[in-house]
Amino acid sequence: MRVGFYTSKREYCEKKQEFQEAIEKVLVDGIQTLGKEVKDLETEIENFTEVKHAIGVASGTDALVIASDILGFKKDKEVITSPFTFLASASCIAKHDAKPVFVDIDEDTFNIDTTKIEERITKDTCGILPIHLFCQMANMDNIMELAKKYNLFVLEDAAEAFGMKWKGNGDFYRYAGTIGDMGIFSFFPTKTLGGYGDGGMIITNNDRLDELTKIYRVHGASVKYHYDYIGYNSRLDTLQAAILLVKMKYIKGAIRKREIISEWYKERLKDIEYIKLPKIKGEQEPVYYVFNILCKDRDNLNKYLKENGVGTSIYYPIPLHLQKCFSYLGYKEGDFPVAEKACKNVLALPIYPEITIEEVDYVCEKIKEFYKK
Ligand SMILES: *Cc1c(COP(=O)(O)O)cnc(C)c1O
């Protein structure tokens, strides 16, 4: 058997007619940048995540770069984030010459260890950039408390977190990306809400930040050809928006399916002593975008799974503080031991709504086989 890590083909086959009609409508109506479908998707996402404003941009990375620019992450400023994430969570800070300041992660959640943030706050700190990774959100209670105490902006990297919800000690659940000053989503194909190409979104409850984002995404123009700022050309593509609107119709079911698949994995892997399964911390509702395990002898297990036709992925093999591009920050091995250890042991197993129970059975059998050898 072969079990792919991810494919968009099954979903497309299941809903072929709907996707075709959505794409064809855009083409027949005549292509428009920031067309009707983009606006409709923005409205859908505002309603779904219960946020005031959603602004479609060209990618999750662009969303981070634009939001960082607007929030004033610039020269002589510091922004606190995690070293265990995708590059874009920290490069958006460095792009504007602000300094990414890393804080180690919590070993159970892989998210920033919020108990270690305060000691890294200086007079130059202007923001915190938490990432909600894999299946759960960072502790937003602690982050918002620090932000309030030290007057910091919070930019939530919710690229992987569409549909996750945080309650913490609050009175009600709030969606990932809607708690800080700004939040971002990625529509990269593998993501929970993934398109058939690149796309992203910025969300905010602040009217002024919404206004600025809409200006920045079209070259900084408040009125066409009148440039108030040096902005970007970063629009969500109308065709991608049309595809994403189809996917939004089924998003609740897709999220539920991911949860069911995560249960299949947990049930089958729970007795293997060499494996640590995901553990959810804090009052929150996870969404299993990635099903990550920590495992003994990771590289050989990974090799064995590959040889047996199982697609896997390693998020992330090298923490950001040890990447060449950030060597100028002066970090060294040993600075963030929890993140470094996670990089050596973490392994992502295939999970997407169309995967079958037989495929999950096969993956788990192969894992058991490996440890029996
Ligand atoms: C995917 C991802 C991004 C970037 O999104 P793109 O749409 O691929 O640019 C940023 N941060 C995290 C944590 C991601 O997983």
The ligand as an ORCA input file, in Angstrom:
! r2SCAN-3c Opt
* xyz 0 1
  C       2.261     27.936      6.116
  C       2.784     28.845      7.172
  C       3.104     30.192      6.915
  C       3.189     30.782      5.540
  O       2.101     30.672      4.737
  P       2.243     30.732      3.136
  O       0.831     30.911      2.698
  O       2.835     29.449      2.696
  O       3.085     31.893      2.777
  C       3.451     30.997      7.990
  N       3.535     30.510      9.239
  C       3.268     29.220      9.514
  C       3.364     28.740     10.926
  C       2.915     28.335      8.494
  O       2.700     27.049      8.771
*
